[in-house]
Amino acid sequence: MFGKRLCGARVGRPRKAAGRRLRLEPLEPRQMLSAAAAVDEPGGDAAGIGDLQNYLRVTEINYHPSAPTEDEIALGFNDKNLFEFIELTNVGATTIDVSVADFTTGIWFDFAVGSISSLAPGQRVVVVANRDAFAARYGTAALARVTGVFINDPNDGTVGFDPLANSGELLKLIDQHGITVQKFEYDDSGDWPSRADGWGSTLEIIDANGDVTDGKNWRSSGQYAGSPGGAGLARVEGLVINEVLTHTDPPDVDAIEILNTTGQPIDISGWYLSDVGTTEGSYLMYRIPAGTIVPAGGYHVFDEYDFNWSAGADPDDFALNGAHGDHVWLWTSAAEGKLERFAAHVEFQAAANGESFGAWPNATGDLYPMKSVTLGEANSGPRVGPVILSEVHYNPGDMANVDQLEFIEIYNPTPAAIDLTEWRIRRGVDFDFPAGTSLGAFSTLLVVPFNPTTDMAARNAFKSHYGLATLPAMVGPYTGKLADGGEAVQLQRPDEPPLEEPDYYPRLLEDEIDYNDKAPWPTAADGGGSSLHRASLGAWGHDPAGWTAAAPTPGTAPFAAVGGTLDVIVRDDDDPLAGDDRGEASALPTGRAWLDEWDAFWVEFWGASANSNTVDVTGFSLDLRYNTTVFSALEIQFGPAFTLDQDGLIRDEFGRIDHLSGRTSLDGIGDDKFVLLARVRFGPTDADAGLPVDAIGGYVSPSDALALEVLGGQVQLDSIGWTTAQTTVPDVPVWPVMYDLDDDDWVTLADLSFFVVDYTHWVGEPGAPRAAASDFDHSGNVNLGDLSYFVVNYLRSRGQGDVNYSERFPAFWQPPAEAAEAASALAGLSDAAQSDSPGDASVDVPDVGGSNGTDGDVRGPVVTRGTRHRRVTAVLDPDAVRAAAWAQGPTSARAVARAKVLRAVDRLVEIETRWSP
């Protein structure tokens, strides 16, 4: 019966005939012999039929070995498939006979011809692709557990050596009765571990008595190249690659953050850090220096000054690939040039410039684009959108053409339309948005499995099923089908092509959902008539709590168009924190209209929720850029409400404050008032970069030396999430200090010597071109008033107290912009006064402050009509008159008064023509 002998001889499988084999496979799991008969058979299973099914398990598979090393190639093993193996283990408590086992699918191996016929409890046996190659990689001692060499499966039509399929293959192991011991198909995708697919690890079973067909019950080996025939080295626990910065422009550099999640420091001296590697040698890149300790619960950050110090000249240097995505590996090493155990590994996609990937939840989750870079600290949390997957209907139910009723809805929460050219959807289904597709402001777009332009039957069925009066904006078809059991759907946007690849668009992760049909995901969406709806704009797509199940609403997103505002205010250095005890104020504080080059001051950031009085501000995030020519950032203060997750790095050498952010746990913040988020104190730079007073040319003007710029300003709104803030940044001019006439950062006798030359001269007077720089009170001439201001500020210097100015400073430094218009208007007024015949006429210039030495009237020709005189009166703003006169710089009292009229029409309040008796 099936090769058994019942007369005292060895019980076993029949031996192979030359060139052929006869196999009889009974229906599974039918048993052809009784347990009692098996027990009575000499040499039979001691515990009866079923021991193999109960206790023999495939526990390790090396289906895609890493490439051969240089030493292995030198020995003649240049085919990586020669290192394949399958390990089996006796997981029972008694010895079992494995000589009656047989691999019949995937590989072909008869254990009856093997060198190992039985396994004690816990013992392992290995079948290999090539014995010599196996010994070269794992050592001759490992051959003790090798029972033989498998061959290809003749049933698949191949000839010669047929390696295990790298993309997955069905394996079947039977016993002497043809009854299945194990049958399963491994894979290289989905829930199956990816690192075993050619990246230096093997597949290891987690629970040998668990579901062997479930990819989640397998893991990648911790030991490099696996541990065939043995338990292997202990796995490295407690180290996480927690954040990677992969796309940077100078002066920023790529960086890798290692987190120690344990309560004890971990010494990583001599370990190896690398990016993509397919051979043992390519993993041997950056060797971590001796004495490198990751503190308990702490972080260690490596950057390109460590692992790319030669900028690629050293072959062991590497930089992370921000355009295509990359891997980062951390391996232990017992000796230089020898990998030992896998310690940590991450894989990531293309990245936006300056955006990091971080584990979320911190230390335990997968990598995801972060809101901000937090190297050396806990991660900030995922960046969401701004374009989001707002609704996903993956299982409409049980009905005709149900697959045509699926849809994916995307939503644009921003106030501007977005061009979706080169955008796409990947993972569960695939779709490339046609060039020129636009997603309107605060609008949705459906992606459907049919062509909404040409498939009228599907259009009408969709419209009828969802009770739509009109079809919403939609595109399609996508390829594939949304899995009812759950899968990932990813929205990708394009980045700018790299200079070296002008036709390649990196694909950045915009948003993603990885749904499931089991709790904690809303189960009503799995065929119960509901779809998955995004709970809020800020809800993370991977978080089940960020989704609800509700009736489908294709084309209608329930998010209110509520945004946030971010106002920047420049205030005096000695101003306290404004607002109430929560930092709120009904109106924005008054900011500085101008600064001088020696000022110290605060730049304050005030937030609010726009267009609503019910939405709270719960957090903020921004990057600040500024000009370092004149000022330096000195310190950061946070608003009294924003006490959580405070962050912000002053990088004054680059004119940057990175990731200024914080959160609040208080309710009602910023919903109907402005709230102080944070502020930054600035002071003069150590060295004067120069805002000179041109005492020779008499030229003075303001500068845009502050150049404040807010990048990525966001506010987090309760129930809305993170949204780009409408940001207002003031244009605050910076003026040179007038009294420092020689621009040496100190008001001294040298400046007085300049002033003395200008003393008593009119502004613009021939022979006194410097008078404009010394007219400190802008009276039109350099006099005792100006000397008094000089004396008050004598010996003042950069950073040593406030400088005192006239109340007129700096409003009159330049002539009115409408000077040409003023001259034209006055010319017309003059013509009206001088019409008809000569007479006595005047133009009144009220309140000129006596600076012109006249009574303020300018007299000219008269016009008479009978007994009446025609009189023209111009009523002017006094300050405008002074400004016009100061800028004009005439040389006589009469001309000064005339100039004040000509240059002041932009401030004209009233022109009145009347006849006097």
C-alpha positions in Angstrom: 0.0 0.0 0.0 1.6 3.2 -1.2 5.1 1.9 -0.9 4.8 0.5 2.6 6.2 -2.9 3.5 4.4 -4.8 6.3 6.9 -7.6 6.8 9.6 -6.2 8.9 11.5 -4.2 6.3 11.9 -0.4 6.4 8.7 1.5 5.8 9.3 4.3 3.4 8.6 5.9 0.0 9.4 3.9 -3.1 12.7 5.0 -4.7 12.8 6.9 -7.9 13.0 4.9 -11.1 15.4 6.2 -13.7 13.9 9.3 -15.3 10.4 9.0 -14.0 8.2 8.8 -10.8 4.8 7.5 -10.2 2.7 9.5 -7.7 -0.7 8.8 -6.4 -2.4 11.8 -4.6 -5.5 10.9 -2.5 -8.1 13.6 -1.9 -7.2 15.8 1.0 -7.3 15.4 3.9 -8.5 11.8 3.6 -6.5 9.3 5.6 -5.9 5.9 3.9 -4.6 4.0 6.9 -5.9 3.9 10.4 -3.8 5.2 13.3 -3.7 1.7 14.8 -2.3 0.1 11.7 0.3 2.8 11.5 1.4 2.2 15.1 1.8 -1.5 14.4 4.0 -0.9 11.4 7.7 -1.4 12.1 9.4 2.0 11.7 6.1 3.8 11.6 5.3 7.1 13.3 5.6 6.5 17.0 2.6 8.8 17.7 0.6 7.5 14.7 -0.4 9.1 11.4 -0.6 12.9 11.7 2.6 13.8 13.5 4.0 15.6 10.4 0.8 17.6 10.0 0.9 18.4 13.7 4.5 19.1 14.2 6.6 19.6 11.0 6.6 23.3 9.9 8.3 25.4 7.3 10.0 28.1 9.5 12.4 30.0 7.2 12.5 30.6 3.5 15.3 32.3 1.5 13.5 32.8 -1.8 15.3 35.9 -2.9 18.9 35.9 -1.5 21.0 39.0 -1.6 23.6 39.2 -4.3 26.9 37.4 -3.9 29.8 39.2 -2.3 33.2 39.6 -4.0 34.5 36.6 -2.0 31.6 34.4 -3.0 32.0 35.4 -6.7 35.7 34.5 -6.4 34.7 31.0 -5.4 32.5 30.7 -8.5 29.1 31.5 -7.0 28.0 34.4 -9.1 24.3 33.5 -9.2 22.4 34.7 -6.1 19.8 32.0 -6.5 22.4 29.3 -5.5 22.0 30.6 -1.9 18.3 29.7 -1.6 17.1 27.4 1.1 14.0 26.2 3.0 14.2 25.4 6.7 11.7 23.1 8.5 11.4 22.6 12.3 9.9 20.0 14.6 7.7 22.1 16.8 6.3 19.1 18.8 7.5 17.4 22.0 8.4 14.0 20.4 10.8 12.9 17.7 9.3 12.7 14.2 10.3 10.8 11.1 10.9 13.3 8.3 12.1 10.7 5.7 8.4 10.2 4.7 7.9 13.9 3.8 8.1 15.2 0.2 8.0 18.7 -1.4 5.9 18.3 -4.5 5.1 21.9 -5.6 7.4 24.9 -5.8 10.4 22.8 -5.3 10.9 19.0 -5.6 12.6 17.1 -2.8 12.1 13.6 -1.4 13.2 13.5 2.2 13.7 9.8 1.9 16.9 10.4 0.0 18.1 13.0 2.4 20.8 12.6 5.0 18.6 13.5 7.9 15.7 11.2 8.6 14.3 12.3 11.9 14.0 15.5 14.0 14.1 15.7 17.7 11.8 18.3 19.4 13.0 21.7 18.3 15.4 20.4 15.8 15.7 21.9 12.3 16.5 20.6 8.9 17.4 22.5 5.7 17.0 21.8 2.0 19.2 24.0 -0.2 19.7 25.0 -3.8 23.5 24.3 -3.8 25.5 22.7 -1.0 28.8 24.4 -1.8 27.3 27.9 -2.2 25.5 27.4 1.1 28.7 26.5 2.8 30.5 29.5 1.3 27.9 31.9 2.8 26.9 30.2 6.1 30.1 28.2 6.9 30.8 24.5 6.8 29.4 23.9 10.2 25.9 24.9 8.9 26.0 21.9 6.6 25.3 19.6 9.5 21.6 20.5 9.3 21.4 20.3 5.5 19.6 17.1 4.4 19.9 17.5 0.7 19.6 19.7 -2.5 16.2 20.4 -4.0 15.5 20.5 -7.7 13.1 22.3 -9.9 9.4 21.2 -10.0 9.1 19.2 -13.3 5.4 20.0 -13.4 6.0 23.7 -14.3 7.7 22.9 -17.6 11.1 24.3 -16.8 14.4 22.6 -17.6 17.5 22.8 -15.4 17.8 24.7 -12.2 14.5 26.5 -11.4 14.9 28.9 -8.5 12.2 29.9 -6.1 10.1 32.7 -7.6 11.0 36.1 -6.3 7.4 37.4 -6.8 5.9 34.5 -4.7 5.2 30.8 -5.3 3.0 28.0 -4.0 4.8 25.4 -1.8 3.3 22.0 -1.0 4.7 19.5 1.5 3.0 16.0 1.8 3.5 12.9 3.9 3.9 9.3 2.9 0.2 9.0 2.3 0.1 12.0 0.0 -1.8 13.9 2.6 -0.8 17.6 2.8 1.4 18.6 5.7 1.6 22.3 4.6 0.4 24.1 1.6 0.8 27.9 1.2 1.9 30.6 -1.2 4.4 33.2 0.0 4.5 36.6 -1.6 6.7 39.7 -1.9 3.8 42.3 -1.6 0.8 43.1 0.5 1.2 41.9 4.1 4.3 39.9 3.3 7.6 41.4 4.6 9.4 43.3 1.9 12.9 43.1 3.4 13.1 39.3 2.6 12.7 40.2 -1.1 16.4 40.6 -1.9 17.3 43.1 0.8 19.5 40.8 2.9 16.8 39.1 5.1 14.9 35.8 4.8 11.3 35.0 5.7 10.9 33.8 9.2 7.6 32.4 10.7 6.4 34.2 13.8 4.0 31.6 15.1 4.8 28.2 13.7 1.3 27.0 14.8 -0.4 30.0 13.4 -1.8 30.6 9.9 1.1 29.9 7.5 -0.9 31.5 4.6 -1.1 34.9 6.4 1.7 37.3 5.5 1.4 39.0 8.8 2.5 35.7 10.5 5.9 36.1 8.8 8.7 38.6 9.4 12.0 39.4 7.8 14.9 37.8 9.6 16.9 39.9 12.0 20.2 38.2 11.2 21.8 39.1 7.9 21.1 36.4 5.3 19.0 34.4 7.8 20.0 31.6 10.2 19.3 28.3 8.4 19.4 25.3 10.8 19.5 27.4 14.0 17.6 30.0 16.0 20.0 32.8 15.0 21.2 35.7 16.9 18.9 37.6 19.2 17.0 40.4 17.3 18.0 44.0 18.0 15.2 45.7 19.9 14.6 49.2 20.9 16.1 51.2 18.0 14.0 53.0 15.4 14.9 55.1 12.4 12.4 57.8 13.5 12.9 60.6 11.0 14.7 61.2 7.7 15.3 64.4 5.9 16.0 63.5 2.3 15.5 66.5 0.0 17.5 69.5 0.9 19.2 72.5 -0.7 22.4 74.1 0.8 22.9 75.0 3.6 20.6 72.2 4.7 21.8 68.6 4.4 20.2 65.2 4.5 19.8 63.7 7.9 18.8 60.5 9.7 17.5 60.3 13.2 17.9 57.2 15.4 15.6 56.8 18.4 16.3 54.6 21.4 12.9 53.5 22.8 14.4 51.6 25.8 15.3 52.7 29.2 19.0 52.0 28.8 21.6 53.6 26.5 22.6 51.6 23.5 26.1 51.6 22.1 26.1 51.6 18.3 29.8 51.9 17.8 31.1 50.1 14.7 27.6 49.6 13.2 26.8 50.4 9.6 24.4 52.9 8.2 23.5 52.9 4.5 20.9 53.6 2.0 19.8 51.2 -0.8 21.8 48.0 -0.8 21.5 44.8 -2.8 24.7 43.1 -1.7 26.5 42.8 1.5 29.2 45.1 0.3 26.8 47.9 -0.6 25.4 47.9 3.0 29.0 48.4 4.3 28.9 52.2 3.8 29.1 54.6 6.7 30.7 52.9 9.8 29.5 54.6 12.9 32.4 55.9 15.0 33.5 54.4 18.3 31.9 55.9 21.3 28.5 56.6 19.6 25.8 56.1 22.2 22.1 56.6 21.7 20.8 57.7 25.2 17.9 56.0 26.9 14.7 57.3 25.4 16.8 59.7 23.4 17.9 60.5 19.9 21.1 60.6 17.8 21.1 62.4 14.5 23.5 61.7 11.6 23.7 64.0 8.7 25.7 64.3 5.5 28.7 65.7 7.3 28.8 62.2 8.7 27.7 59.8 5.9 28.5 62.0 2.9 31.5 64.0 4.1 33.3 63.8 0.8 30.2 64.7 -1.2 30.3 61.4 -3.1 34.1 61.2 -3.8 34.4 58.4 -1.3 32.7 55.3 -2.7 31.3 54.5 0.8 29.6 57.9 1.0 25.9 58.2 0.3 23.2 60.8 0.1 19.4 60.1 0.3 17.4 60.2 -2.9 14.7 62.8 -2.4 13.4 62.6 -5.9 12.9 58.8 -6.3 12.6 57.7 -2.7 15.1 55.5 -0.9 15.8 53.1 2.0 17.8 53.6 5.2 19.4 50.6 6.9 21.1 50.2 10.3 23.1 47.0 10.7 25.1 45.7 13.6 28.6 44.5 12.9 30.9 42.3 15.0 33.9 43.3 12.9 34.7 45.8 10.2 33.4 44.7 6.8 31.1 42.1 8.3 27.3 42.6 8.7 25.7 40.8 11.6 22.1 41.7 12.5 19.5 44.0 11.1 18.8 46.7 13.6 16.4 49.1 11.8 15.1 49.8 8.3 12.8 52.3 6.7 11.6 52.9 3.2 10.1 56.2 1.9 8.9 57.9 -1.2 10.0 61.1 -2.9 10.0 64.1 -0.6 9.3 67.8 -0.9 12.2 70.2 -0.4 12.8 70.7 3.3 10.0 68.2 4.3 11.0 65.2 6.4 9.5 61.8 6.8 8.8 60.8 10.4 7.3 57.8 12.2 3.7 58.5 13.3 2.7 57.8 15.9 6.2 58.8 17.1 8.6 55.9 17.5 6.0 53.2 16.6 4.3 54.1 13.3 5.3 54.0 9.7 7.1 57.0 8.0 4.9 59.8 6.7 5.5 63.4 5.6 5.7 65.5 8.8 4.3 69.0 9.4 7.7 70.2 10.4 11.3 68.9 10.8 12.0 67.9 14.4 15.4 66.2 14.2 16.5 65.3 17.7 13.0 65.6 19.1 9.6 63.9 19.0 8.0 64.1 15.6 5.5 66.9 14.9 2.7 64.8 13.5 1.7 64.1 9.9 1.2 66.8 7.3 -2.3 66.4 5.9 -3.1 67.5 2.3 -3.9 70.3 1.8 -5.8 68.4 -1.0 -7.5 65.5 0.8 -9.3 62.2 0.0 -12.7 63.4 1.4 -14.9 60.3 0.7 -14.2 56.7 -0.4 -17.0 54.3 -1.3 -15.3 50.9 -1.6 -18.2 48.5 -1.2 -21.6 49.9 -2.3 -23.3 46.6 -1.6 -24.8 43.6 -3.5 -26.3 44.8 -6.7 -25.9 44.7 -10.4 -22.8 46.4 -11.8 -21.8 47.3 -8.2 -18.2 48.0 -9.2 -19.3 50.9 -11.4 -20.8 52.6 -8.3 -17.5 52.8 -6.4 -15.9 56.3 -6.2 -13.1 58.2 -4.7 -13.7 61.9 -3.9 -10.9 64.5 -3.5 -11.4 67.9 -2.0 -9.5 71.2 -2.3 -9.9 73.2 0.9 -7.8 76.2 -0.3 -9.1 79.5 -1.8 -7.4 78.9 -5.1 -8.0 76.4 -7.9 -5.3 73.7 -8.3 -4.0 72.3 -11.6 -4.0 68.5 -11.4 -1.7 68.0 -14.3 0.7 65.2 -13.5 -1.2 64.3 -10.3 -2.2 60.6 -9.9 -3.8 58.0 -7.7 -1.9 54.8 -6.8 -1.8 51.7 -4.6 -5.3 50.1 -4.6 -6.3 51.6 -7.9 -4.4 53.6 -10.5 -5.4 56.8 -12.2 -3.5 59.6 -13.9 -5.4 62.9 -14.0 -5.6 64.3 -17.5 -3.4 67.3 -18.3 -5.3 70.5 -17.6 -7.7 69.0 -15.1 -8.6 71.7 -12.5 -9.8 71.2 -9.0 -11.7 74.4 -8.0 -11.3 76.3 -4.7 -13.4 74.7 -1.9 -14.5 72.1 -4.5 -14.6 68.3 -5.0 -13.7 66.0 -7.9 -14.9 62.4 -8.2 -12.6 59.7 -9.6 -14.8 56.8 -10.8 -14.2 53.4 -12.4 -15.8 54.3 -15.7 -15.3 57.0 -18.4 -17.8 59.7 -17.4 -17.4 61.4 -20.8 -18.2 58.4 -23.1 -20.0 55.8 -21.0 -23.5 57.2 -20.8 -25.0 54.0 -19.4 -22.6 54.1 -16.4 -23.2 57.8 -16.0 -26.9 57.4 -15.8 -26.7 54.5 -13.5 -24.5 56.4 -11.2 -26.7 59.4 -11.2 -29.8 57.4 -10.6 -28.4 55.2 -7.8 -27.2 58.3 -5.8 -30.3 60.4 -6.6 -28.3 63.2 -8.1 -30.1 66.0 -9.9 -26.9 66.7 -11.8 -23.7 64.9 -12.0 -20.8 66.5 -10.1 -17.4 67.0 -11.6 -15.8 63.6 -12.2 -13.0 61.9 -14.1 -12.2 58.3 -14.9 -11.8 55.5 -15.4 -9.4 54.2 -12.8 -7.9 50.8 -13.2 -8.3 48.1 -10.6 -11.0 47.7 -8.0 -11.3 49.0 -4.4 -10.8 45.9 -2.2 -13.8 45.2 0.1 -11.4 43.9 2.7 -9.3 47.0 2.8 -6.3 48.5 1.1 -4.4 51.8 0.6 -5.4 54.6 -1.7 -2.8 57.3 -2.2 -3.1 60.7 -3.8 0.2 61.9 -5.3 1.2 65.3 -6.6 4.2 66.2 -8.8 7.3 68.0 -7.7 9.6 70.0 -9.9 11.8 67.7 -12.0 15.5 67.5 -10.9 17.9 69.4 -13.0 19.6 66.2 -14.1 16.2 64.6 -15.0 14.1 67.4 -16.7 11.4 64.9 -17.9 10.9 63.1 -14.6 8.4 64.3 -12.1 8.9 63.1 -8.5 5.6 62.0 -7.0 5.0 63.4 -3.5 2.5 61.9 -1.1 -0.4 64.4 -0.8 -2.8 62.2 1.1 -3.5 58.6 1.8 -6.1 56.3 3.4 -5.3 52.7 4.4 -8.8 51.5 5.2 -10.0 48.2 6.5 -13.4 46.5 6.9 -12.8 45.6 10.5 -12.9 47.7 13.7 -11.7 50.3 14.6 -12.5 51.3 11.0 -16.3 52.0 10.6 -17.6 48.6 9.5 -20.9 50.0 8.1 -19.0 51.2 5.0 -18.4 47.5 4.1 -21.5 46.9 2.0 -23.9 48.4 4.6 -24.9 51.2 2.3 -22.5 53.8 3.9 -19.3 55.2 2.6 -16.2 56.5 4.4 -16.3 60.2 5.1 -13.4 62.3 6.3 -14.3 63.6 9.7 -12.4 66.9 9.4 -9.9 68.6 7.1 -7.1 68.0 9.6 -7.9 64.3 10.2 -5.0 62.0 9.3 -6.0 59.6 6.5 -4.4 56.6 8.3 -6.3 57.2 11.6 -9.6 55.2 11.7 -10.9 57.9 14.1 -10.5 60.4 11.3 -13.3 58.7 9.3 -17.0 58.1 9.8 -19.5 55.9 8.0 -22.5 57.8 6.5 -24.8 57.8 3.5 -22.8 58.5 0.3 -22.7 62.1 -0.9 -20.6 62.1 -4.1 -19.5 65.5 -5.0 -20.5 67.2 -1.8 -17.9 67.7 0.9 -19.3 68.9 4.3 -16.4 71.2 5.2 -17.1 74.8 5.7 -14.8 77.2 3.9 -13.3 78.5 7.1 -9.7 79.6 7.0 -7.3 81.2 9.4 -5.4 84.5 9.4 -1.9 85.2 10.5 -1.0 88.9 11.0 2.6 90.0 11.6 3.1 93.1 13.8 6.4 94.9 14.5 6.4 96.4 18.0 8.9 98.2 20.3 11.5 96.2 22.2 10.1 97.2 25.6 6.5 96.3 24.8 5.2 93.5 27.1 3.2 90.6 25.9 -0.1 92.1 24.6 -3.6 90.9 25.1 -5.3 89.4 28.2 -4.0 86.5 30.2 -4.8 84.1 27.3 -3.0 86.4 24.8 -6.3 87.5 23.1 -7.1 91.0 22.0 -10.2 92.5 20.3 -8.0 94.5 17.9 -4.4 94.1 16.7 -1.8 96.2 18.6 -0.4 99.2 16.8 2.8 98.3 15.1 5.9 100.3 14.4 5.7 102.3 11.1 9.4 102.5 10.8 12.7 101.4 12.4 16.2 102.8 12.5 19.2 100.6 12.0 20.0 100.6 15.7 16.6 99.5 16.9 15.7 96.4 18.9 12.1 95.3 18.5 9.6 92.3 18.5 8.1 90.7 15.5 4.7 89.3 16.8 2.5 86.7 15.1 -1.2 87.0 15.7 -3.7 84.4 14.6 -7.5 84.2 14.3 -10.1 82.0 12.6 -11.5 83.9 9.6 -15.2 84.2 8.6 -16.4 82.5 11.8 -16.8 83.2 15.5 -17.2 79.6 16.5 -14.0 77.9 15.3 -11.1 77.8 17.7 -7.4 78.2 16.9 -5.7 75.2 18.3 -2.2 75.4 16.9 0.1 77.2 14.4 3.2 76.5 12.4 5.4 78.8 10.2 8.8 79.4 8.9 10.2 83.0 9.0 12.8 84.4 6.7 14.5 87.8 7.3 17.5 89.9 6.2 20.5 89.5 8.4 22.2 92.6 7.0 21.1 94.9 9.8 19.3 92.8 12.4 19.7 89.5 14.2 17.0 87.3 15.8 17.7 86.9 19.5 15.0 85.0 21.3 11.5 83.4 20.9 8.5 83.9 23.2 5.2 82.0 22.9 1.8 83.4 23.5 0.4 82.5 26.9 -2.1 80.0 25.4 0.3 78.1 23.3 2.2 76.1 25.9 2.2 72.7 24.1 4.6 71.3 21.5 6.6 74.5 21.4 9.2 74.5 18.7 11.3 77.0 16.8 14.9 77.0 15.8 16.7 80.4 15.3 19.3 80.0 12.5 20.5 83.5 12.3 23.5 82.7 10.1 21.0 81.9 7.4 18.3 84.5 8.3 15.8 81.8 9.2 13.6 80.7 12.0 12.5 77.2 11.3 9.3 75.4 12.4 8.0 78.0 14.8 5.0 76.2 16.1 2.9 75.5 19.2 -0.5 74.2 20.3 -3.0 75.0 22.9 -5.3 72.9 25.0 -7.6 75.8 25.8 -11.0 76.2 24.3 -12.3 79.3 22.5 -8.9 80.6 21.6 -8.9 82.9 18.6 -12.5 82.2 17.7 -13.7 85.8 18.0 -10.5 87.7 18.9 -7.0 87.9 17.7 -4.6 85.7 19.7 -0.8 86.1 20.2 0.8 83.0 18.8 4.5 83.8 19.4 7.0 86.6 18.9 10.6 86.9 18.1 13.0 89.6 19.4 15.4 91.2 17.0 18.4 93.5 17.7 21.2 95.1 15.7 23.8 92.9 14.2 27.3 92.8 15.7 28.8 94.6 12.7 27.2 97.4 10.8 26.5 96.2 7.3 25.6 99.8 6.4 22.6 102.0 6.0 24.7 105.1 5.3 23.7 108.8 5.6 25.3 110.3 2.5 26.5 113.5 4.2 28.4 114.5 1.0 25.6 114.0 -1.5 22.9 115.0 1.0 21.1 111.8 0.1 19.0 110.0 2.7 16.4 107.2 2.1 14.8 104.2 3.8 15.8 100.6 3.1 13.8 97.3 3.0 16.5 95.8 5.2 14.1 93.9 7.4 12.5 91.9 4.5 10.3 89.7 6.6 8.8 86.7 4.8 6.5 84.1 6.3 6.7 80.7 4.6 4.2 77.9 5.1 2.1 79.9 7.5 -0.6 77.5 8.9 -3.1 77.6 11.7 -4.8 74.6 13.1 -8.5 75.1 13.5 -10.7 73.0 15.8 -12.8 70.5 13.7 -11.3 71.9 10.5 -7.6 70.9 10.9 -4.5 72.5 9.4 -5.1 75.2 6.9 -2.9 77.7 5.1 -3.4 81.0 6.8 -4.1 84.3 5.0 -0.9 86.1 6.0 -0.4 89.8 6.3 3.2 91.0 6.7 4.0 94.7 7.1 6.4 96.6 5.0 8.4 98.4 7.7 11.1 100.7 6.3 14.4 100.9 8.0 16.2 104.2 8.1 19.8 105.1 8.8 20.5 106.9 12.1 20.8 110.6 10.9 23.1 111.8 13.7 25.7 109.2 12.7 26.8 111.2 9.7 30.1 109.3 9.2 28.3 105.9 9.6 30.7 104.5 12.2 28.0 103.3 14.6 28.7 106.1 17.1 27.7 109.8 17.4 30.9 111.6 18.1 32.9 114.8 17.4 33.5 113.5 13.9 29.8 113.7 13.2 29.7 117.2 14.8 32.4 118.4 12.4 30.1 117.5 9.5 27.2 119.2 11.2 29.1 122.5 11.8 29.8 122.8 8.1 26.0 122.7 7.4 25.0 124.9 10.3 22.8 128.0 9.3 22.3 126.8 5.7 19.1 126.1 3.9 18.3 122.7 2.6 19.2 122.7 -1.0 21.1 126.0 -0.8 23.9 126.2 -3.4 27.2 125.4 -1.7 25.5 123.4 1.1 24.6 120.1 -0.5 24.9 118.2 2.8 22.3 120.3 4.6 19.5 117.7 4.0 21.4 115.2 6.1 21.8 117.7 9.0 18.3 119.1 9.0 17.3 116.7 11.8 13.9 118.4 12.6 13.1 119.0 8.9 12.4 122.7 9.3 14.1 123.6 6.0 17.3 124.9 7.4 20.1 123.7 9.8 19.7 125.7 13.0 19.6 125.5 16.8 16.8 123.0 16.8 18.9 120.5 14.9 21.9 121.2 17.2 19.6 120.4 20.2 18.8 117.0 18.8 22.4 116.3 18.1 23.3 117.1 21.7 20.6 114.8 23.0 22.0 111.9 21.0 25.7 112.7 21.4 27.7 109.6 22.2 24.9 107.2 21.4 26.0 104.1 19.7 24.6 100.9 18.2 22.8 98.8 20.8 23.2 101.5 23.5 19.7 103.0 24.1 17.0 104.5 21.9 17.8 107.3 19.5 15.7 110.4 19.9 14.1 112.0 16.8 11.9 115.0 16.0 8.2 114.2 15.8 8.4 115.0 12.1 10.9 112.2 11.5 10.8 110.5 9.0 7.7 111.6 7.3 9.3 114.5 5.3 12.4 112.9 4.0 11.3 112.8 0.5 9.1 115.2 -1.6 5.5 114.3 -2.2 5.0 111.7 -5.0 2.6 114.0 -6.9 5.1 116.9 -7.3 4.4 117.2 -11.0 0.7 117.2 -10.4 1.1 119.8 -7.8 3.0 122.2 -10.1 0.3 121.8 -12.8 -2.5 122.5 -10.4 -0.9 125.6 -9.0 -0.2 126.8 -12.5 -3.9 126.7 -13.2 -4.6 128.5 -9.9 -2.2 131.2 -10.9 -3.8 131.6 -14.3 -7.2 132.1 -12.7 -5.8 134.8 -10.4 -4.1 136.7 -13.2 -6.9 136.8 -15.7 -8.5 140.1 -17.0 -6.2 143.0 -16.1 -3.5 143.7 -13.6 -4.4 144.3 -10.1 -3.7 143.2 -6.5 -4.0 139.4 -5.9 -2.5 137.1 -3.3 -2.1 133.4 -2.4 -2.3 132.8 1.3 0.0 130.1 2.9 -1.3 129.7 6.4 0.8 128.5 9.3 4.2 128.1 7.8 5.8 128.2 11.2 7.8 131.3 10.4 10.6 129.3 8.8 10.5 131.4 5.6 10.9 134.8 7.3 7.7 136.2 5.8 4.1 136.7 6.9 3.1 133.7 4.8 1.5 135.6 2.0 2.9 135.5 -1.6 1.8 138.7 -3.5 1.6 139.0 -7.2 -0.3 140.9 -10.0 -3.9 142.0 -9.3 -7.1 141.7 -11.3 -9.8 144.4 -10.8 -13.5 144.4 -11.8 -15.0 147.7 -10.9 -14.5 148.3 -7.3 -13.8 144.7 -6.4 -10.6 142.8 -6.3 -10.3 139.2 -7.4 -8.6 137.1 -4.6 -7.4 133.5 -4.8 -6.9 131.7 -1.5 -5.3 128.2 -1.1 -6.0 126.5 2.3 -3.3 124.0 2.8 -2.2 121.3 5.3 0.6 123.0 7.3 2.7 119.8 7.6 2.5 119.3 3.9 3.7 122.8 3.3 6.7 122.3 5.5 7.5 119.0 3.8 7.3 120.5 0.3 9.5 123.4 1.3 12.1 121.1 3.0 12.3 118.9 0.0 12.4 121.8 -2.6 15.3 123.6 -0.9 14.9 127.2 -2.3 17.4 129.9 -1.6 15.2 132.9 -0.6 12.3 133.5 1.7 9.9 134.4 -1.0 10.9 131.4 -3.1 10.6 129.1 -0.1 7.0 130.2 0.5 6.3 129.8 -3.2 7.8 126.2 -3.2 5.6 125.3 -0.2 2.6 125.9 -2.3 3.8 124.2 -5.4 4.8 121.0 -3.7 1.9 120.5 -1.4 -1.1 120.1 -3.6 -1.3 116.4 -2.7 -2.3 117.6 0.8 -4.7 120.2 -0.4 -7.8 120.4 1.8 -9.7 123.2 0.1 -9.2 125.6 -2.8 -11.6 128.5 -2.5 -12.0 131.3 -5.1 -13.8 134.4 -3.9 -14.2 138.1 -4.6 -13.3 140.5 -1.8 -15.1 143.8 -1.6 
